[in-house]
C-alpha cells in the first residue's frame, strides 16, 4: 500500500501543474476582392452600433453544447470585445462591397444613412456548425428597412481556430447581404 503513495503524489502534482494555455481570437478582415462599381453614394453610411446579447458580451468564445446549454470558453477568448470586432469588420466589409460609399463607425455630418445591427447568435454548435443570427435595420431619408438574417454554416475542421474563421466568413456573407440591399435602394 505504501508503494502507491509516491506514485499518487507525483500524479497529483503533475495534474495540478499543467494549466491550459489561454488563446485570443480576432475576426480576420476579408481579402481585398473589391467589387467594381461605378455608382457613387450621395450620403455616407453610419454603422451606429452592432449590439450583442449578454451571453456573447463576455470575453469567452461561445459554444452550444446541446439545444439548451451554452458554454462560454475560459481559455479561448476574444482579443477585443466582440461587438467592437463585429462593427469594425462590418465597416471594412461594407467599404469593400460599396466602393463608392463612405462607410464609418462615426456619424459624418447631418445627412447620413444609419445602420444598426442586433446579433442574437454568433457561436459554435455541438454538431460542428457555426450559427450567426440577428436583424439589421437601415434608416434612410425617413424610411426604415429591417431584415432578419440566419446562417448555419459547417466548420471545415474541429477547433476554435476553425470556428472563428467560419464565423468570420458568415459575417462576411451578412455584410454582402446588407450591401446588396443598400445597392437596391440607391
C-alpha positions as CSV (number, residue, x, y, z in Angstrom):
1,X,0.0,0.0,0.0
2,X,2.8,2.4,0.9
3,X,4.5,2.0,-2.5
4,X,1.5,3.6,-4.2
5,X,1.6,6.8,-2.2
6,X,4.6,8.3,-4.0
7,X,3.1,7.5,-7.4
8,X,-0.2,9.1,-6.4
9,X,1.6,12.2,-5.2
10,X,3.5,12.5,-8.5
11,X,0.3,12.2,-10.4
12,X,-1.4,14.8,-8.3
13,X,1.4,17.3,-8.6
14,X,1.7,16.7,-12.4
15,X,-2.1,17.2,-12.8
16,X,-2.1,20.4,-10.9
17,X,1.0,21.9,-12.5
18,X,-0.4,21.9,-16.1
19,X,-2.6,24.9,-16.7
20,X,-4.3,25.3,-20.1
21,X,-3.0,27.9,-22.4
22,X,-5.2,30.9,-23.0
23,X,-5.8,31.7,-26.7
24,X,-7.1,35.0,-28.0
25,X,-9.1,35.4,-31.2
26,X,-9.7,38.4,-33.5
27,X,-12.0,38.2,-36.5
28,X,-9.9,38.4,-39.7
29,X,-10.6,41.2,-42.2
30,X,-11.6,39.7,-45.5
31,X,-9.3,40.0,-48.5
32,X,-9.2,42.8,-51.0
33,X,-11.6,41.3,-53.5
34,X,-13.0,44.7,-54.3
35,X,-16.4,44.8,-56.0
36,X,-16.1,47.1,-59.0
37,X,-18.9,49.8,-59.0
38,X,-19.3,53.0,-60.9
39,X,-22.0,54.0,-58.5
40,X,-21.4,56.9,-56.2
41,X,-23.3,57.4,-53.0
42,X,-24.5,60.8,-52.0
43,X,-24.9,60.0,-48.4
44,X,-22.4,58.4,-46.0
45,X,-23.4,55.2,-44.2
46,X,-23.0,55.3,-40.4
47,X,-22.7,51.9,-38.8
48,X,-24.1,53.2,-35.5
49,X,-24.0,50.0,-33.5
50,X,-23.7,46.3,-33.5
51,X,-25.5,45.0,-30.4
52,X,-25.0,41.6,-28.9
53,X,-26.7,39.8,-26.0
54,X,-25.1,39.4,-22.6
55,X,-24.1,35.8,-23.2
56,X,-21.9,36.9,-26.2
57,X,-20.7,40.1,-24.5
58,X,-18.1,38.3,-22.3
59,X,-14.5,37.6,-23.3
60,X,-15.0,33.9,-24.0
61,X,-15.9,32.4,-27.3
62,X,-19.4,30.7,-27.0
63,X,-20.1,27.1,-27.8
64,X,-23.6,25.5,-27.7
65,X,-23.4,22.0,-26.1
66,X,-27.0,21.0,-26.9
67,X,-30.4,22.5,-27.6
68,X,-30.5,24.4,-24.3
69,X,-26.9,24.6,-22.9
70,X,-24.3,27.2,-23.8
71,X,-20.7,27.2,-22.6
72,X,-18.5,30.4,-22.5
73,X,-14.9,29.3,-23.0
74,X,-12.5,30.2,-20.3
75,X,-9.3,29.7,-22.3
76,X,-10.5,30.7,-25.8
77,X,-11.2,34.4,-25.6
78,X,-11.9,37.3,-27.9
79,X,-8.9,39.6,-28.2
80,X,-11.1,42.6,-28.0
81,X,-14.9,43.0,-27.3
82,X,-16.9,41.0,-29.8
83,X,-19.4,43.9,-30.5
84,X,-16.4,46.1,-31.5
85,X,-14.9,43.5,-33.7
86,X,-18.2,42.9,-35.4
87,X,-18.7,46.7,-36.0
88,X,-15.2,47.2,-37.3
89,X,-15.3,44.3,-39.7
90,X,-18.8,45.3,-40.9
91,X,-17.5,48.8,-41.7
92,X,-14.5,47.3,-43.5
93,X,-16.6,44.7,-45.4
94,X,-19.2,47.3,-46.4
95,X,-16.5,49.7,-47.6
96,X,-15.1,47.0,-49.8
97,X,-18.6,45.9,-51.0
98,X,-19.7,49.5,-51.7
99,X,-16.6,51.2,-53.1
100,X,-18.4,54.4,-54.0
101,X,-19.7,54.9,-50.4
102,X,-18.2,56.4,-47.3
103,X,-18.9,53.9,-44.5
104,X,-17.9,54.8,-41.0
105,X,-18.4,53.9,-37.4
106,X,-18.8,57.6,-36.6
107,X,-21.6,59.9,-37.6
108,X,-20.5,62.1,-40.6
109,X,-22.4,65.3,-40.8
110,X,-26.2,65.8,-40.7
111,X,-27.1,63.8,-43.8
112,X,-26.3,60.1,-43.5
113,X,-27.9,56.7,-43.6
114,X,-27.9,54.9,-40.3
115,X,-27.3,51.1,-40.0
116,X,-27.9,49.2,-36.7
117,X,-27.4,45.5,-36.3
118,X,-28.5,43.3,-33.5
119,X,-26.7,40.0,-33.4
120,X,-28.6,37.3,-31.5
121,X,-26.3,34.3,-32.3
122,X,-22.6,34.2,-33.0
123,X,-21.3,30.8,-31.7
124,X,-20.3,27.3,-32.4
125,X,-22.6,24.3,-32.0
126,X,-22.3,20.7,-30.9
127,X,-22.9,19.4,-34.4
128,X,-19.8,21.2,-35.9
129,X,-21.7,24.1,-37.3
130,X,-21.4,27.9,-36.7
131,X,-24.5,29.9,-36.1
132,X,-25.0,33.6,-36.9
133,X,-28.4,35.2,-36.5
134,X,-29.9,38.6,-35.9
135,X,-31.5,41.5,-37.6
136,X,-30.3,44.7,-39.3
137,X,-32.1,48.0,-39.7
138,X,-31.2,50.7,-42.2
139,X,-32.7,54.2,-41.8
140,X,-32.5,56.3,-44.9
141,X,-34.3,59.6,-45.6
142,X,-37.1,58.8,-43.2
143,X,-37.6,55.2,-44.4
144,X,-36.6,52.2,-42.4
145,X,-35.7,48.8,-43.8
146,X,-35.5,45.9,-41.4
147,X,-34.3,42.4,-42.3
148,X,-33.6,39.3,-40.3
149,X,-30.6,37.0,-41.0
150,X,-29.8,33.4,-40.1
151,X,-26.8,31.4,-41.2
152,X,-25.9,27.9,-40.2
153,X,-22.5,27.1,-41.6
154,X,-20.4,23.9,-41.4
155,X,-16.9,24.2,-40.0
156,X,-14.2,22.8,-42.2
157,X,-12.5,21.1,-39.2
158,X,-12.7,20.9,-35.4
159,X,-11.4,23.5,-33.0
160,X,-11.8,27.2,-32.1
161,X,-9.5,28.4,-34.9
162,X,-11.8,26.9,-37.5
163,X,-14.9,28.2,-35.6
164,X,-13.6,31.8,-35.6
165,X,-12.8,31.5,-39.3
166,X,-16.2,30.1,-40.1
167,X,-17.9,32.8,-38.1
168,X,-15.9,35.4,-39.9
169,X,-16.9,34.0,-43.3
170,X,-20.5,34.1,-42.2
171,X,-20.2,37.7,-41.1
172,X,-18.8,38.5,-44.5
173,X,-21.9,36.9,-46.1
174,X,-24.2,39.0,-43.8
175,X,-22.2,42.1,-44.9
176,X,-22.7,41.2,-48.6
177,X,-26.5,40.8,-48.0
178,X,-26.6,44.2,-46.4
179,X,-24.5,45.8,-49.2
180,X,-26.8,44.2,-51.8
181,X,-29.9,45.7,-50.0
182,X,-28.3,49.1,-49.9
183,X,-27.4,48.9,-53.6
184,X,-31.1,48.0,-54.4
185,X,-32.3,51.1,-52.5
186,X,-29.9,53.6,-54.2
